[in-house]
Amino acid sequence: MSSLDPYRAANLARWDESVAIHAASEFYGVDRFLAGESTLLPLDREEVDDVRGQSLLHLQCHFGLDTLSWARAGADAVGVDFSPAAISTARDLAERAGISAEFVESELYAAPQALSDRLASFDIVYVNLGAICWLPDIRGWAQVCAGFLKPGGQLFVRDVHPLTNTLDEEAPDGELRIAFPAFETEEPLQWCGDADYADTSAQMVNQTSYEWNHSLGEIVTAVIDAGCRIDFLHEQEYTVYRALPWLVEGPRGIFRLPDRDRVPDRRLPLMFTLSARKT
């Protein structure tokens, strides 16, 4: 699955438009990054292999801040994204920051053709927040990830927990109400709106986007079937953006459910990390 269907073509138009908005936003903090700040979470540094001197492929890298942060940490980093605007901005940021990294324009399922000379050559394949919901086929995604790994290489995924993606954002504050499918469906969910998550004052021209949810079981099984052994699957009761309108922001841009009687509310995992090895 490498050609863009109408759903992903609409997503591409919206992501292309969003690049300039995101690069100028406080949410992404380009100025902070250029001043030397890493965009990686402590969780990433704890759970991803030591990247120094290692080859790392960042799939769906957007405009490359995390890719460049891994390169700054010592990785031989390659970022892939389907947005021409994102790749152009990533290359510009690499030059401005004086960081060596490669950026390749490619749709996810076409990446094995775009990087055919790098198959089975990476020590680490990295996928981070807000990536897999844009993909219609989780099994195909896992095959792409595994195809780029060396034997013994690490696939690391940090993304929104699938349960979070099922919840109704318009439910009353504090109410966890399921409104959307928990499992992968053939037809995507359609979203319309002119606001952008990084800058709610922005007025988007391309207002329609499409997403697919994938259950944890579907994700894990897809990774195993692609020839990888699961090292761990961790679930976190926090995330790094306001996934629900009434989440409470804490230090360092961490968002959690509100405390209940001054005890952290742990009713719902908001994010997950998965590590697997190519066998």
ABEGO torsion letter per residue (X at the ends): XABBBAAAAAAAAAAAAAAAAAAABAAAGAAAAAAGBBABBAAAAAABBBABGBBBBBBGAEAGAAAAAAAAAGBBBBBBBABAAAAAAAAAAAAAAGBBBBBBBBBAAAAAAAAAAABGABABBBBBBGAAAABABAAAAAAAAAAABBBGBBBBBBBBBAAAAABBAABBBGBBBBABBABBBABBBBBBEABBAABAABBBABABBBBBBBBAAAAAAAAAAAGBBBABBBBBABBABBABAABBBBBGGBBBBBBBGGBBBAABBABBBBBBBBX
